[in-house]
Amino acid sequence: MMVLPQPTSGRPGRPGPPAAFADVLRLGRPQSHGSLTVVPLSFWSDRGPRYETLATALRAGTFHVTEVSAGGSVPELRVINEGATGVLILDGEELVGAKQNRVLNATVFVREKSSMVVPVSCVEAGRWHSSGHEFAGEEYVVHAQVRRAVHESVSLSLGAAGGHRSDHGLVWQEVAELQQFAESPSQTGAERDVYTQRAGDIAGYLDAFPLQSGQHGLLVLRDGEVVGMDFVSRAGGYAQVHAKLLRSYAFDAVTRGMSRERAVGHGGKGAAGQKGAPGVTGANGEIDEGTGLRPAAALDRSRSFLGAIAGLPGRSFKSPGRGWDVRYAGDGISGSTLTVGGVAVHGAFFAAEDGRGGGGLVTADARDEPRMAGFDRRRRNRGLEG
């Protein structure tokens, strides 16, 4: 069901398989809470190699993450898998400790009984001293906008033959602006500190979107518009990352809700013209008052998003671990899949905020598009615009 053709060449940058898996994803019943609507995604069956997730492997004590050396290297970490099963680490999963907190630049499949170096981005710009030898995992995938910034800058780097490197300046800017915007300062500039201070606001979303039987992924709409989706190839693996992924999108929704409240407080109308409104736009009859987007409308928009993905061509780049990192861009969407043995074991896709293509392998100016509603004034305030 999820089998994709192998790339035709081992040379990075070759054409990759189309995102045809989107045609076979099944959509579950949408559920809404606050400004978010979540549509469960599933396949008919599990496919591909077996693996453990990062959290499971860390708890088992068979997986270790350290600096690459005593001196460390900001864009790299070493992972050691002592287990008999491969370990799947998703892009955006945060690792805390050692010299500074990092997030994975790309999804990586770490072979069993192996050690390797993985590409990462720093999300704690104000610390470079040890807080322990090994890293610990976090309960969430990084804030959706920070994650998207990492994803798009890595895609641009791959397209320029620069490997799986991110634009650290851009990532640090995103984290700094998130702290300012969420009114959650951090002494070390840690994205994690912002999450910790907003965890109570995020918790309600977990209860609203429980894991469904046989679920392989989720497609998320915010204020009635698709913002992104994730899936993994095995339902058991998805069950272990469901809450992590939800927290990423909920974190985004909470900070945007603060933007709406602040705009109203300063005399603006917010996204929907009144305080606390979900800000959903669309034809009459698409919104149930107090519950967000109606299921039929959510499904229509979800199908349109999957339809756009299904026709996207990809470009294949050798993953730092096992398999191929296939990057997609077009129709206001950017995304990637990690394919192992021809099977997409993880996929993540993001809708561009302004519909310009979502960065990735299209235009370099994607790095300059607005990252978060309510941040329009940021460059003027910081003297970055003439």
VOGU-3710 file (C-alpha; in Angstrom, 3 decimals, decimal comma):
1> mmvlpqptsg> 0,000/0,000/0,000  2,818/2,411/0,890  5,461/0,954/-1,401  7,266/3,621/-3,381  9,767/2,994/-6,169  13,418/3,165/-5,209  15,411/6,109/-6,567  16,984/5,246/-9,904  20,441/6,367/-8,849  22,592/6,586/-5,768
11> rpgrpgppaa> 23,653/10,106/-6,695  22,027/12,706/-4,415  19,585/15,065/-6,048  18,219/12,578/-8,571  14,466/12,560/-9,273  12,610/10,727/-6,552  9,254/8,960/-6,446  6,056/11,011/-6,668  4,133/11,436/-3,449  1,600/8,842/-4,593
21> fadvlrlgrp> 1,108/7,488/-1,063  -1,258/10,422/-0,511  -3,775/8,667/-2,765  -4,073/5,706/-0,385  -4,263/7,535/2,928  -7,648/7,097/4,574  -9,238/10,024/6,358  -10,915/9,514/9,730  -13,597/11,612/11,368  -12,416/15,179/12,061
31> qshgsltvvp> -12,443/16,488/15,620  -12,106/20,125/16,683  -10,869/21,968/19,732  -10,166/25,677/19,888  -8,693/26,767/16,568  -7,507/23,266/15,617  -9,228/20,515/13,666  -7,451/17,161/13,465  -8,202/14,492/10,864  -6,796/11,037/11,715
41> lsfwsdrgpr> -4,867/9,343/8,890  -4,449/5,623/8,333  -3,309/3,020/5,833  -4,878/-0,385/5,325  -1,930/-2,098/6,977  1,540/-1,628/8,374  4,429/-1,786/5,938  8,177/-1,616/5,878  10,868/-2,439/8,435  10,202/-2,653/12,129
51> yetlatalra> 11,666/0,016/14,360  11,551/1,581/17,789  10,832/5,250/18,292  13,303/7,559/19,999  11,409/7,719/23,295  11,026/3,942/23,518  14,683/3,290/22,757  15,869/5,900/25,269  13,656/4,423/27,996  15,011/0,957/27,255
61> gtfhvtevsa> 18,558/2,203/27,794  19,697/0,800/24,448  19,981/4,159/22,687  22,332/6,991/23,586  22,815/10,513/22,246  25,992/12,480/22,976  28,110/15,304/21,640  30,401/14,169/18,833  33,480/14,956/20,939  34,540/16,601/24,180
71> ggsvpelrvi> 34,554/19,967/22,390  31,211/19,338/20,669  29,908/20,558/17,319  26,737/22,660/17,113  25,284/21,069/13,925  26,093/17,435/14,809  25,411/14,830/17,485  26,402/11,205/17,842  23,792/8,486/18,325  24,563/4,939/19,462
81> negatgvlil> 22,019/2,177/18,992  22,886/-0,882/21,075  19,528/-2,515/20,410  18,622/-5,284/17,994  16,045/-3,106/16,208  16,428/0,072/14,170  15,393/3,386/15,735  13,326/6,026/13,935  13,913/9,656/15,004  11,549/12,240/13,526
91> dgeelvgakq> 12,632/15,624/12,242  11,966/18,236/14,911  12,264/15,862/17,863  14,113/17,737/20,582  17,081/16,445/22,554  17,922/18,259/25,778  21,122/18,341/27,798  24,866/18,149/27,126  26,205/21,501/25,859  22,928/22,856/24,405
101> nrvlnatvfv> 19,500/21,616/23,322  19,128/20,501/19,680  16,451/19,262/17,274  16,836/16,768/14,439  17,188/18,381/11,011  15,694/15,395/9,203  14,044/12,097/10,012  16,718/9,444/10,486  16,541/5,641/10,633  19,437/4,424/12,804
111> rekssmvvpv> 20,416/0,831/12,079  20,534/-1,724/14,854  23,896/-2,199/16,604  25,357/0,936/15,051  26,739/4,380/15,777  26,456/7,444/13,540  26,515/11,239/13,437  23,184/13,006/12,836  22,516/16,596/11,646  20,846/18,876/14,187
121> scveagrwhs> 19,940/22,495/14,861  20,457/24,400/18,088  17,330/25,695/19,815  19,148/27,131/22,833  21,454/29,834/21,521  22,532/31,165/24,931  24,218/28,072/26,368  27,397/26,180/25,461  28,412/24,323/28,592  27,764/20,801/29,713
131> sghefageey> 24,756/19,811/31,787  25,524/16,112/31,519  27,169/13,639/29,176  24,076/12,329/27,400  20,945/13,912/25,969  17,407/13,115/27,048  14,352/13,141/24,824  11,484/15,603/25,152  7,728/14,959/25,205  7,068/17,047/22,102
141> vvhaqvrrav> 8,171/17,786/18,578  9,432/21,359/18,367  6,975/24,252/17,797  5,413/23,855/14,344  6,844/27,118/12,964  10,359/26,415/14,237  10,118/22,928/12,762  9,020/24,285/9,428  11,912/26,772/9,424  14,383/23,925/9,986
151> hesvslslga> 12,716/21,773/7,320  12,727/24,441/4,635  16,284/25,603/5,263  17,517/21,990/5,141  15,698/21,470/1,835  17,380/24,575/0,445  20,754/23,322/1,643  20,204/19,928/0,017  19,235/21,609/-3,243  22,498/23,561/-3,148
161> agghrsdhgl> 24,530/20,387/-2,411  25,137/21,601/1,136  23,918/18,477/2,896  21,433/18,274/5,751  22,444/21,609/7,288  19,982/24,215/8,507  20,192/27,993/8,596  21,008/28,437/12,281  20,522/32,181/12,115  16,980/31,674/10,898
171> vwqevaelqq> 16,248/29,027/13,525  17,588/31,204/16,350  15,514/34,112/15,067  12,386/31,947/15,100  13,046/30,827/18,671  13,826/34,364/19,867  10,652/35,719/18,280  8,620/32,879/19,760  9,890/33,803/23,237  9,020/37,449/22,719
181> faespsqtga> 5,676/36,696/21,169  4,605/34,181/23,831  5,873/36,465/26,602  7,987/33,569/27,852  11,578/34,711/28,364  14,451/32,235/28,707  17,851/32,976/30,180  19,535/30,686/27,658  17,202/31,349/24,724  15,776/27,826/24,980
191> erdvytqrag> 12,693/26,942/22,965  12,000/24,325/25,619  11,498/27,030/28,260  8,710/28,588/26,193  6,994/25,231/25,872  7,291/24,561/29,615  5,671/27,889/30,452  2,766/27,183/28,057  2,355/23,455/28,780  -0,844/24,011/30,754
201> diagyldafp> -2,506/25,728/27,791  -1,393/22,912/25,491  -2,640/20,049/27,669  -6,302/20,457/26,716  -5,567/19,603/23,106  -4,297/16,138/24,029  -7,630/15,214/25,609  -9,532/16,582/22,608  -7,687/14,470/20,035  -7,239/10,937/21,416
211> lqsgqhgllv> -5,372/8,282/19,471  -7,638/6,274/17,163  -7,372/2,526/16,614  -5,096/1,781/13,661  -4,080/5,421/13,259  -0,909/6,099/11,273  -0,880/9,891/11,231  -2,739/13,170/11,479  -3,663/16,064/9,233  -4,108/19,366/11,055
221> lrdgevvgmd> -6,185/22,409/10,152  -5,840/25,664/12,051  -8,501/28,347/11,713  -10,067/26,228/8,989  -6,984/25,922/6,766  -4,642/22,963/6,441  -1,274/23,640/8,057  0,426/20,259/7,908  0,398/16,509/8,276  2,569/13,644/9,521
231> fvsraggyaq> 2,391/9,898/9,112  4,521/6,880/9,949  4,408/3,443/8,378  3,442/1,427/11,451  0,481/2,124/13,721  2,416/0,999/16,789  5,132/3,518/15,994  2,611/6,281/15,436  0,964/5,559/18,789  4,291/6,415/20,441
241> vhakllrsya> 4,625/9,800/18,682  0,961/10,867/18,513  1,089/13,057/21,615  4,461/14,525/20,590  3,141/15,642/17,224  -0,093/16,981/18,701  1,865/19,112/21,145  3,780/20,706/18,267  0,610/21,836/16,502  -1,108/22,762/19,776
251> fdavtrgmsr> 1,898/24,870/20,781  1,498/26,750/17,498  -2,239/27,183/18,064  -1,714/28,514/21,598  0,827/31,140/20,525  -1,382/32,245/17,639  -4,319/32,479/20,012  -2,231/34,830/22,107  -1,698/36,924/18,989  -5,446/37,144/18,479
261> eravghggkg> -6,077/38,118/22,085  -3,334/40,722/21,975  -4,682/42,216/18,755  -8,128/42,537/20,327  -6,615/44,058/23,450  -4,937/46,729/21,343  -8,145/47,602/19,545  -7,828/45,194/16,621  -10,427/42,666/15,589  -8,322/39,539/15,594
271> aagqkgapgv> -8,532/36,866/12,948  -12,309/36,557/12,968  -13,317/39,990/14,100  -14,048/39,230/17,730  -12,222/38,139/20,813  -11,867/34,406/21,185  -13,364/33,568/17,796  -11,697/30,641/16,047  -10,931/32,724/12,985  -12,223/30,144/10,500
281> tgangeideg> -12,900/31,515/7,052  -14,929/29,990/4,261  -18,385/29,611/2,802  -21,484/29,939/4,949  -22,383/26,783/6,801  -18,823/25,501/7,234  -18,580/26,476/10,901  -20,464/25,044/13,869  -20,492/27,770/16,495  -18,316/26,852/19,448
291> tglrpaaald> -16,907/23,683/17,849  -14,920/24,947/14,870  -14,940/23,697/11,305  -17,690/21,263/10,363  -16,509/17,719/9,546  -17,619/17,835/5,899  -15,691/21,041/5,267  -12,616/19,693/7,059  -12,688/16,537/4,955  -13,060/18,512/1,721
301> rsrsflgaia> -10,037/20,660/2,547  -8,060/17,618/3,653  -8,788/15,787/0,397  -7,694/18,813/-1,591  -4,416/18,924/0,333  -3,761/15,218/-0,217  -4,663/15,590/-3,883  -2,096/18,365/-4,272  0,556/16,237/-2,551  -0,154/13,134/-4,641
311> glpgrsfksp> 1,093/14,725/-7,854  4,260/16,302/-6,467  7,552/15,027/-7,902  10,379/14,446/-5,487  14,159/14,679/-5,376  16,057/11,951/-3,539  19,026/12,574/-1,273  20,894/9,917/0,663  19,763/10,025/4,257  22,418/10,307/6,968
321> grgwdvryag> 21,087/6,973/8,212  19,375/4,141/6,426  17,280/4,964/3,358  16,577/8,011/1,210  15,356/11,480/2,126  12,899/12,489/-0,616  12,042/16,199/-0,740  8,897/17,661/-2,337  7,771/21,209/-3,097  5,075/22,895/-5,161
331> dgisgstltv> 1,462/24,089/-5,068  2,102/25,958/-1,835  3,357/22,791/-0,109  6,737/21,558/1,081  7,460/18,179/2,569  9,639/15,122/2,777  9,551/11,382/3,273  12,158/8,981/4,541  11,973/5,839/2,416  13,581/2,602/3,567
341> ggvavhgaff> 13,465/-0,382/1,231  11,069/1,545/-0,985  8,597/2,189/1,852  7,875/5,650/3,247  8,460/5,125/6,959  7,757/8,774/7,819  6,333/11,724/5,932  5,823/15,350/6,934  4,191/18,040/4,773  3,542/21,720/5,450
351> aaedgrgggg> 1,287/24,277/3,783  2,894/27,624/3,021  1,379/30,447/5,031  1,078/32,667/1,958  0,685/29,981/-0,710  4,009/30,756/-2,406  5,391/27,263/-2,494  6,631/26,455/0,976  10,358/26,777/0,352  12,189/23,516/0,024
361> lvtadardep> 13,476/23,020/-3,488  11,648/25,879/-5,141  12,676/29,470/-4,536  15,251/30,802/-2,136  12,998/33,671/-1,078  10,921/31,142/0,860  13,299/31,843/3,724  11,985/35,390/3,925  8,259/34,678/4,092  6,398/35,559/7,313
371> rmagfdrrrr> 6,694/32,794/9,859  3,915/33,519/12,269  0,728/35,576/12,224  1,186/38,601/14,436  4,934/38,864/13,721  4,472/41,237/10,770  6,013/44,094/12,661  9,117/42,230/13,816  11,582/43,266/11,125  10,571/46,907/11,332
381> nrgleg> 10,956/46,872/15,097  14,402/45,312/14,871  15,609/47,563/12,083  15,832/44,811/9,474  13,788/46,625/6,835  14,597/49,876/5,082
//
